[in-house]
Amino acid sequence: MKYILKKLFIIVTVVGVLLGLPLTAFADDTTKTGTDGMEANVEVNGSIEATTISITHPATLDFSVNGSPLAPLFSVKNNTLVSIKVTAVDLSSTTGGTLTFTDVNEADKIWSNLSLTDSKKYISLKVIANPSEWTNATETAMQATTTEPMVLGELASLATGSIKLDIACGKAFDQTYTAKAALILRFNIV
């Protein structure tokens, strides 16, 4: 019985405290008086939050070369409530594999004629957006030798667009190698 009374006392105390708290979240009221035709000014304050950009994209991409390069088509999904512009900022070979390639323009080499030494030295990487899935898609590919960022296109809110990674490289390899590259994409609100 003592336990029940104690519990009842706690509940009554909590309810009393809650009822005593002011629950309005409004500014102080003001009173105006006057005759017919009186006007009153009400200040209206708003808070506008920055739009959060949310994108789903692969964390890694894998490519392989077995006589011919096999490069992936990958998707970027715009989870944002507005359209976004996607820019390829950088695409370049990096260290970390058993080979570190030198990026060259695809037209600079006759890939099928490269020697073993040159096959292990040169590569051409490029990315391009699938124009049927993007708005204002760029019609040319961004190559690893491109020095300026390139807009790939725009994705509508909640839309998904695919990007093709293309690779050109030599055919003469004497063992299995690994190579790494980095692709940096930038996302901006349209």
C-alpha positions in Angstrom: 0.0 0.0 0.0 2.8 2.3 0.9 4.4 1.6 -2.5 1.2 2.5 -4.4 0.8 5.8 -2.5 4.4 6.7 -3.3 3.9 5.9 -7.0 0.6 7.9 -7.0 2.4 10.9 -5.4 5.1 10.8 -8.0 2.6 10.7 -10.9 0.5 13.6 -9.4 3.7 15.6 -8.9 4.8 15.1 -12.5 1.4 16.0 -13.9 1.3 19.1 -11.7 4.8 20.2 -13.0 3.8 19.6 -16.6 0.6 21.6 -16.2 2.4 24.5 -14.7 4.9 24.8 -17.6 4.1 27.3 -20.4 3.4 25.3 -23.5 3.1 28.1 -26.1 5.8 28.7 -28.6 4.5 32.0 -29.8 5.9 35.5 -29.4 4.4 37.9 -27.0 1.0 39.3 -28.1 0.6 43.0 -28.5 -2.7 44.9 -28.2 -3.6 47.7 -30.5 -6.6 50.0 -30.0 -8.2 52.4 -32.3 -11.2 53.2 -34.4 -12.5 51.9 -37.7 -9.7 51.3 -40.3 -6.9 50.6 -37.8 -4.0 48.6 -39.1 -1.6 46.3 -37.2 1.8 45.1 -38.3 2.8 41.5 -37.6 6.4 40.6 -38.1 6.8 37.2 -39.8 10.1 35.4 -39.3 11.2 32.3 -41.2 14.0 29.8 -41.0 15.2 28.3 -44.2 17.5 25.3 -44.0 20.2 24.5 -46.6 19.1 21.7 -48.9 21.0 18.5 -48.1 22.5 16.8 -51.1 22.2 13.0 -50.9 23.7 10.8 -53.6 24.0 7.0 -53.9 27.0 5.8 -55.8 29.4 2.9 -55.8 32.3 3.0 -53.4 34.6 1.2 -55.8 34.7 0.2 -59.5 36.5 -2.8 -60.9 37.8 -3.2 -64.4 39.6 -6.0 -66.0 41.8 -6.6 -69.0 41.8 -10.0 -70.6 42.8 -9.3 -74.2 40.3 -6.5 -74.2 39.4 -4.1 -71.4 36.1 -4.7 -69.6 34.9 -1.6 -67.9 31.8 -1.1 -65.8 28.7 0.9 -66.3 27.8 2.4 -62.9 24.8 4.3 -61.5 24.4 7.5 -59.6 21.1 8.1 -57.8 20.0 11.5 -56.8 18.2 11.2 -53.4 17.9 14.9 -53.1 14.6 16.8 -53.3 15.9 19.0 -56.2 17.9 18.4 -59.4 21.6 18.2 -59.2 24.5 18.8 -61.6 27.2 16.1 -61.7 30.7 17.1 -62.6 33.7 14.9 -63.2 36.4 16.8 -61.4 39.3 14.3 -61.9 40.0 10.9 -63.4 43.5 9.7 -63.2 45.7 6.6 -62.6 47.1 6.4 -59.1 49.7 4.4 -57.3 48.9 1.3 -55.3 48.7 -1.4 -57.9 51.5 -3.5 -59.3 51.5 -1.2 -62.3 51.2 2.6 -62.2 50.0 3.7 -65.6 50.6 7.0 -67.4 47.3 8.5 -68.6 47.3 9.4 -72.3 44.6 10.4 -74.8 43.0 7.4 -76.5 43.8 8.8 -80.0 47.6 9.1 -79.1 48.3 5.4 -79.3 47.6 2.4 -81.6 46.6 0.2 -78.7 46.8 -3.1 -80.5 50.4 -2.4 -81.5 51.8 -1.5 -78.1 54.9 -3.6 -77.0 55.0 -5.3 -73.6 56.8 -2.3 -72.1 54.3 0.2 -73.5 51.3 -1.9 -72.6 52.5 -1.8 -69.0 53.0 1.9 -69.1 50.1 3.6 -70.9 46.3 3.6 -70.4 43.4 5.8 -71.5 40.6 6.3 -69.0 37.4 8.2 -69.7 33.8 8.6 -68.3 30.6 9.7 -70.0 27.0 9.9 -68.9 24.3 7.9 -70.7 22.5 10.8 -72.4 19.1 9.0 -72.3 19.0 9.1 -68.5 20.4 12.6 -67.9 19.3 16.2 -68.6 21.8 18.4 -70.5 24.2 15.4 -70.7 27.7 16.2 -72.2 28.1 14.4 -75.5 31.9 14.0 -75.1 33.7 11.9 -72.6 35.9 13.3 -69.8 39.3 11.8 -70.4 42.0 11.3 -67.7 44.1 13.7 -69.7 41.4 16.5 -69.4 42.8 19.2 -67.1 39.5 21.0 -66.3 36.4 19.5 -64.6 33.7 18.5 -67.0 29.9 18.6 -66.4 28.5 15.1 -67.1 24.9 16.2 -66.9 22.0 16.9 -64.5 19.9 14.4 -62.6 16.3 15.2 -61.6 15.2 14.6 -58.0 15.1 10.9 -57.2 16.4 10.0 -60.7 19.2 7.5 -61.4 21.7 7.9 -64.2 24.4 5.7 -65.5 28.0 6.6 -66.2 30.2 4.5 -68.4 33.9 4.0 -67.6 35.8 3.4 -70.8 39.3 2.1 -71.0 41.8 1.7 -73.8 45.1 -0.1 -73.1 47.7 -2.3 -74.7 47.2 -6.1 -75.2 50.7 -7.4 -74.3 51.0 -8.4 -70.7 53.3 -11.2 -69.4 51.5 -11.8 -66.1 48.6 -10.7 -64.0 48.9 -7.1 -62.8 46.8 -4.7 -60.8 46.3 -1.0 -61.3 44.4 1.8 -59.5 42.7 5.0 -60.6 40.7 7.7 -58.9 37.5 9.3 -60.1 36.3 12.4 -58.3 32.7 13.5 -58.9 31.2 16.8 -57.7 27.5 17.3 -57.0 25.8 20.7 -57.0 22.2 21.9 -56.8 21.0 23.1 -60.2 
